[in-house]
Amino acid sequence: MKFVISSIDLLNHLQAISRVISTKNTLPILDNFLFKLQDNELVITASDLESTLTTRMHLDNTSGEGLIAIPAKLINDTLKEFPEQPLTFDISTDDYSVVITTENGKFSIVGQSGDDFPQYPVLKDDTKLTVRMVADVLLNGISKTIFATAEDELRPVMNGIYLDFSPENMTFVASDAHKLVRYKRFDIQTEAESSFILPKKPASLLRNILAREKNDVVIEFDDKNALFTLTDYKLVSRLVEGNYPNYSSVIPSNNPNKLIIDRLDIINSLRRVSVFSSQASNLVKLDLARNQITVSAQDIDFSISAYEKLQCQYDGEEMEIGFKSTFLIEILNNLASREVIMELSDPSRAGLLLPVEKDSDDEDLLMLLMPMMINI
């Protein structure tokens, strides 16, 4: 088989799918891209068995058809060094030789049989559910929650994003037991209630390719796998098995103490003050009084301390509450609003962080952070 392709176009597509390839593959064939040429269409696949990502490119100049596995690192490293130019691939399906001809030279690669590449998982028609949504909705849901996923071998259900569909809305949830993010979309509804847990790696892969997607995304899923179909890409992922914890039970409903503050002001203050916190705990203390917040930290072992006072809008009782500074800064960095609302009940219960301004009336974003004990 033979085809002519733009070097930059091919590199862009290969780089998008190469992130799925694991550095510790159990099967040597998975260190390759699978190239399949048929009917003027080149379909390229990468997989780590858990996730399989394919991209398709329409070509004008092709002859023949076939299937071959080509070493991923070698072809990627080669294409990175080419300026924009047409490349001619001449592939023999008999001895799996690949000859790439450029304007000034020729490069020879040895591939292997594409028949050894794992088969694409197929969803069960009798249990499969289908949801269509705007690409930006899925991108926002993943982007706003993925940072809060856990890396817990004992509780694998926490290592992904929980997608919950209902007749009222769609909800994205992620939590590592210290922080929790819940992102609702009221413009996505399904007739029946259903849900699945998307692992962190395929969620990250999706985030990278969704940024360039102009059309709707079709999500199909059963009890084992989920298939995401975009214009030029398809991602199939094995889902995390198990039941996601009842996250609603940890969200406090009665929070009479409300604080509104400039997001960048509090982030910058936390960064300065947290330098003086204990390296073991990263504890910062928030001392709340009317229209003023005092951010403080100390490390008794080194006899250092710091505090800063910030102006804010605070309606509630005077209180002191402690948080892990790295977690609080991470949450604030993932809120896009200029000002944020912090809702508190008491120093022993979780604090809620909400954006003052919303990107859309169809969304509802809530972030939660568990407090730390203040040693007095």
C-alpha positions as CSV (number, residue, x, y, z in Angstrom):
1,M,0.0,0.0,0.0
2,K,1.1,3.5,-0.7
3,F,0.0,7.0,0.3
4,V,1.1,10.7,0.3
5,I,0.5,12.7,3.5
6,S,1.5,16.1,5.0
7,S,4.3,15.7,7.5
8,I,2.8,18.2,10.0
9,D,-0.7,16.8,9.7
10,L,0.5,13.3,10.4
11,L,2.7,14.4,13.3
12,N,-0.2,16.3,14.9
13,H,-2.5,13.3,14.8
14,L,0.2,10.9,16.0
15,Q,1.1,13.2,18.9
16,A,-2.5,13.4,19.9
17,I,-2.9,9.6,20.2
18,S,0.6,8.7,21.3
19,R,-0.2,9.8,24.9
20,V,-2.2,6.6,25.3
21,I,0.9,4.4,24.8
22,S,2.3,3.2,28.2
23,T,6.0,3.2,29.0
24,K,5.5,-0.3,30.6
25,N,3.5,-2.2,28.0
26,T,2.9,-5.9,28.8
27,L,2.6,-6.6,25.0
28,P,5.5,-5.4,22.7
29,I,3.0,-4.8,19.9
30,L,1.5,-1.9,22.0
31,D,4.7,0.1,21.4
32,N,3.5,0.6,17.9
33,F,0.9,2.6,16.0
34,L,-1.5,0.5,13.9
35,F,-1.9,2.0,10.4
36,K,-4.9,0.9,8.4
37,L,-5.4,2.2,4.9
38,Q,-8.7,1.6,3.2
39,D,-10.9,3.7,0.7
40,N,-8.6,6.8,0.8
41,E,-8.8,6.9,4.5
42,L,-5.9,6.3,6.9
43,V,-7.0,5.1,10.4
44,I,-4.2,5.1,13.0
45,T,-4.7,3.4,16.4
46,A,-2.8,3.5,19.7
47,S,-3.6,1.4,22.8
48,D,-2.5,0.4,26.3
49,L,-5.3,-2.3,26.5
50,E,-7.2,-0.2,29.0
51,S,-7.7,2.7,26.5
52,T,-7.7,2.7,22.7
53,L,-7.5,5.9,20.8
54,T,-7.9,6.1,17.0
55,T,-7.7,9.0,14.6
56,R,-8.7,9.1,10.9
57,M,-7.3,11.2,8.1
58,H,-8.8,11.5,4.6
59,L,-6.1,11.3,1.9
60,D,-6.3,12.2,-1.8
61,N,-3.3,10.2,-3.1
62,T,-3.4,6.5,-2.1
63,S,-3.1,3.1,-3.7
64,G,-3.9,-0.3,-2.3
65,E,-4.9,-1.1,1.2
66,G,-3.6,-2.9,4.2
67,L,-2.7,-3.1,7.8
68,I,0.7,-2.6,9.5
69,A,2.2,-1.8,13.0
70,I,4.9,0.8,13.0
71,P,7.2,1.6,15.9
72,A,5.6,4.7,17.6
73,K,8.7,6.3,19.1
74,L,10.7,6.0,15.9
75,I,8.1,7.4,13.6
76,N,7.3,10.2,16.1
77,D,10.9,11.2,16.6
78,T,11.5,11.2,12.8
79,L,8.5,13.4,12.0
80,K,9.5,16.0,14.6
81,E,12.6,16.8,12.6
82,F,10.8,17.3,9.3
83,P,9.6,20.8,8.1
84,E,6.2,20.9,6.4
85,Q,6.4,18.8,3.3
86,P,4.6,15.9,1.6
87,L,5.8,12.4,2.6
88,T,5.3,9.3,0.5
89,F,4.8,6.1,2.5
90,D,5.5,2.9,0.5
91,I,4.6,-0.1,2.6
92,S,5.0,-3.8,1.8
93,T,2.5,-6.0,3.7
94,D,4.7,-9.0,2.8
95,D,7.9,-8.2,4.7
96,Y,6.4,-5.2,6.6
97,S,9.0,-2.8,5.3
98,V,8.1,0.9,5.3
99,V,9.9,3.4,3.0
100,I,9.3,7.1,3.6
101,T,10.4,9.3,0.7
102,T,10.9,13.0,1.2
103,E,11.9,15.8,-1.1
104,N,15.6,15.1,-0.3
105,G,15.9,11.6,1.0
106,K,14.6,8.2,1.9
107,F,14.0,6.6,5.3
108,S,13.5,2.9,5.9
109,I,11.6,1.4,8.9
110,V,10.7,-2.2,9.7
111,G,7.2,-2.7,11.0
112,Q,5.3,-5.8,12.0
113,S,2.0,-7.6,11.3
114,G,-1.0,-5.5,12.3
115,D,-3.0,-8.6,12.9
116,D,-1.3,-9.0,16.3
117,F,-2.7,-5.7,17.5
118,P,-5.4,-6.1,20.1
119,Q,-9.0,-5.9,18.9
120,Y,-11.1,-2.8,19.5
121,P,-13.5,-3.5,22.4
122,V,-17.1,-3.7,21.2
123,L,-20.0,-2.4,23.4
124,K,-23.1,-4.6,24.0
125,D,-26.0,-3.4,21.9
126,D,-28.6,-4.7,24.5
127,T,-27.2,-2.6,27.4
128,K,-25.6,0.3,25.5
129,L,-26.7,3.9,26.3
130,T,-26.0,6.9,24.0
131,V,-25.7,10.5,25.0
132,R,-24.8,13.4,22.6
133,M,-23.4,16.7,23.9
134,V,-21.5,19.8,22.8
135,A,-17.8,19.2,23.0
136,D,-17.3,22.3,25.2
137,V,-19.6,20.8,27.9
138,L,-17.6,17.6,28.1
139,L,-14.3,19.5,28.0
140,N,-15.5,21.8,30.9
141,G,-16.7,18.9,33.0
142,I,-13.4,17.1,32.7
143,S,-11.2,20.2,33.1
144,K,-13.0,21.3,36.2
145,T,-12.9,18.0,38.0
146,I,-9.9,16.0,36.9
147,F,-7.5,17.7,39.4
148,A,-9.5,16.3,42.3
149,T,-9.3,12.7,41.3
150,A,-7.4,10.4,43.7
151,E,-4.5,7.9,43.2
152,D,-5.6,5.3,45.6
153,E,-4.8,1.6,44.9
154,L,-7.2,0.5,47.7
155,R,-10.1,2.5,46.4
156,P,-9.9,2.5,42.6
157,V,-13.4,4.0,42.3
158,M,-11.9,7.3,43.5
159,N,-9.3,7.3,40.7
160,G,-11.6,8.6,38.1
161,I,-14.4,11.1,37.2
162,Y,-17.9,10.0,38.0
163,L,-20.4,10.9,35.3
164,D,-24.0,10.7,36.4
165,F,-26.9,11.1,33.9
166,S,-30.5,11.8,34.9
167,P,-33.7,13.3,33.5
168,E,-32.8,16.6,35.3
169,N,-29.1,17.1,34.6
170,M,-25.7,15.6,34.1
171,T,-23.2,15.7,36.9
172,F,-19.4,15.3,36.9
173,V,-17.8,14.4,40.3
174,A,-14.3,13.9,41.4
175,S,-12.9,13.4,44.9
176,D,-9.7,12.3,46.8
177,A,-11.4,12.3,50.2
178,H,-9.8,15.6,51.0
179,K,-11.3,17.7,48.3
180,L,-14.4,17.2,46.1
181,V,-15.7,18.9,42.9
182,R,-19.2,18.6,41.7
183,Y,-20.1,20.1,38.3
184,K,-23.7,20.0,37.1
185,R,-25.0,20.7,33.6
186,F,-28.7,21.4,33.3
187,D,-28.7,21.4,29.5
188,I,-27.8,17.7,29.3
189,Q,-30.6,15.3,30.3
190,T,-31.3,11.6,29.6
191,E,-34.5,9.7,29.8
192,A,-33.1,7.1,32.2
193,E,-30.7,7.4,35.1
194,S,-27.3,6.0,34.4
195,S,-23.7,6.5,35.4
196,F,-20.1,5.4,34.9
197,I,-16.6,6.1,36.3
198,L,-14.1,7.3,33.7
199,P,-10.5,6.6,34.7
200,K,-8.1,9.5,34.9
201,K,-5.9,8.7,32.0
202,P,-8.6,8.5,29.3
203,A,-10.1,11.6,30.8
204,S,-6.8,13.4,30.3
205,L,-6.6,12.1,26.7
206,L,-10.1,13.4,26.0
207,R,-9.3,16.8,27.4
208,N,-6.4,17.1,25.0
209,I,-8.4,16.3,21.9
210,L,-11.7,18.0,22.9
211,A,-10.0,21.4,22.8
212,R,-9.9,21.3,19.0
213,E,-13.4,19.7,18.5
214,K,-16.0,21.8,16.8
215,N,-18.8,19.3,16.5
216,D,-20.9,17.4,19.1
217,V,-19.4,14.4,20.9
218,V,-21.3,11.1,21.0
219,I,-20.8,9.0,24.2
220,E,-21.9,5.4,24.2
221,F,-21.3,3.2,27.2
222,D,-22.3,-0.2,28.8
223,D,-21.2,-1.7,32.1
224,K,-17.6,-2.3,30.9
225,N,-16.6,0.3,28.4
226,A,-17.3,3.8,27.1
227,L,-16.8,5.0,23.6
228,F,-16.4,8.7,22.8
229,T,-16.8,9.6,19.1
230,L,-15.4,12.9,17.8
231,T,-15.0,14.1,14.2
232,D,-11.5,12.8,13.7
233,Y,-11.0,10.7,16.8
234,K,-12.5,7.8,18.7
235,L,-11.6,6.8,22.3
236,V,-12.7,3.5,23.9
237,S,-11.9,3.1,27.6
238,R,-12.4,0.4,30.1
239,L,-14.5,1.8,32.9
240,V,-13.7,1.6,36.6
241,E,-15.7,-1.1,38.2
242,G,-17.6,-0.5,41.5
243,N,-20.0,1.9,43.0
244,Y,-19.0,5.6,43.5
245,P,-19.4,6.8,47.2
246,N,-22.5,8.8,48.2
247,Y,-20.7,12.2,47.7
248,S,-23.9,14.2,48.5
249,S,-23.7,13.1,52.2
250,V,-20.4,15.0,52.8
251,I,-21.6,18.3,51.3
252,P,-22.9,20.4,54.3
253,S,-26.3,22.0,53.6
254,N,-26.4,24.6,56.3
255,N,-23.6,27.1,55.9
256,P,-24.5,30.4,57.6
257,N,-21.0,31.9,57.4
258,K,-20.4,33.4,54.0
259,L,-17.2,35.0,52.7
260,I,-16.7,36.8,49.3
261,I,-13.1,37.6,48.3
262,D,-11.0,38.4,45.3
263,R,-9.7,35.1,44.1
264,L,-6.2,36.2,43.0
265,D,-5.8,38.2,46.3
266,I,-6.4,35.2,48.4
267,I,-4.2,32.9,46.2
268,N,-1.3,35.3,46.3
269,S,-1.6,35.7,50.1
270,L,-1.8,31.9,50.6
271,R,1.4,31.5,48.5
272,R,3.3,34.0,50.5
273,V,2.1,32.9,54.0
274,S,2.3,29.1,53.3
275,V,6.1,29.4,52.9
276,F,6.1,29.7,56.7
277,S,3.8,26.7,57.4
278,S,5.0,23.4,58.7
279,Q,6.4,21.3,55.8
280,A,4.7,18.2,57.3
281,S,1.2,19.7,57.3
282,N,1.2,22.8,55.1
283,L,-1.5,24.1,57.5
284,V,-2.7,27.7,57.0
285,K,-5.2,29.3,59.4
286,L,-8.0,31.6,58.2
287,D,-9.2,33.9,61.0
288,L,-12.6,35.4,59.9
289,A,-14.1,38.6,61.3
290,R,-16.4,41.2,59.8
291,N,-15.1,42.2,56.4
292,Q,-11.6,41.0,57.1
293,I,-9.7,37.7,56.8
294,T,-6.3,37.0,58.4
295,V,-4.3,34.3,56.7
296,S,-1.6,32.9,59.0
297,A,0.9,30.1,59.3
298,Q,3.7,29.0,61.5
299,D,6.4,26.4,61.9
300,I,7.1,25.9,65.6
301,D,10.2,23.7,64.8
302,F,11.9,26.5,63.0
303,S,10.4,29.4,65.1
304,I,9.0,31.1,61.9
305,S,5.5,32.6,61.3
306,A,3.7,34.9,59.0
307,Y,0.3,36.5,58.7
308,E,-1.5,38.8,56.2
309,K,-4.8,40.7,56.6
310,L,-7.1,40.9,53.5
311,Q,-10.3,42.9,53.0
312,C,-13.4,40.9,52.1
313,Q,-17.1,40.6,52.5
314,Y,-17.9,38.4,55.4
315,D,-21.3,37.7,56.9
316,G,-21.2,35.3,59.8
317,E,-19.7,34.6,63.2
318,E,-16.1,35.2,64.0
319,M,-14.2,31.9,63.5
320,E,-10.9,30.2,62.9
321,I,-10.5,27.4,60.4
322,G,-7.5,25.5,59.1
323,F,-6.8,24.1,55.6
324,K,-4.0,22.4,53.8
325,S,-2.6,25.3,51.8
326,T,-1.7,23.3,48.7
327,F,-5.2,21.9,48.4
328,L,-6.8,25.3,48.9
329,I,-4.6,27.0,46.3
330,E,-5.3,24.1,43.9
331,I,-9.0,24.6,44.3
332,L,-8.8,28.3,43.9
333,N,-6.7,27.9,40.8
334,N,-9.4,25.8,39.2
335,L,-12.1,28.4,39.8
336,A,-12.2,30.8,36.9
337,S,-14.4,33.5,38.6
338,R,-12.8,36.8,39.6
339,E,-14.4,36.6,43.0
340,V,-15.1,33.4,45.0
341,I,-17.6,32.6,47.7
342,M,-16.6,30.5,50.7
343,E,-19.4,29.0,52.7
344,L,-18.6,27.6,56.2
345,S,-20.6,26.0,59.0
346,D,-18.0,25.4,61.7
347,P,-14.3,24.7,61.9
348,S,-14.8,21.0,62.0
349,R,-16.9,20.7,58.8
350,A,-16.0,21.0,55.2
351,G,-15.8,24.4,53.5
352,L,-17.5,25.1,50.2
353,L,-16.0,27.2,47.5
354,L,-18.2,28.6,44.7
355,P,-17.6,31.0,41.8
356,V,-19.4,34.3,42.0
357,E,-19.7,34.6,38.2
358,K,-20.8,31.6,36.1
359,D,-19.7,30.9,32.5
360,S,-23.3,29.7,31.7
361,D,-26.7,29.7,33.4
362,D,-26.8,26.0,32.6
363,E,-24.0,25.1,35.0
364,D,-23.5,24.8,38.7
365,L,-20.0,24.3,40.1
366,L,-19.2,23.4,43.7
367,M,-15.9,22.7,45.3
368,L,-15.4,21.3,48.8
369,L,-12.3,21.1,51.0
370,M,-12.0,19.3,54.3
371,P,-10.5,21.3,57.1
372,M,-7.5,20.5,59.3
373,M,-7.4,20.6,63.0
374,I,-5.7,23.7,64.5
375,N,-3.3,22.9,67.3
376,I,-3.7,25.7,69.9
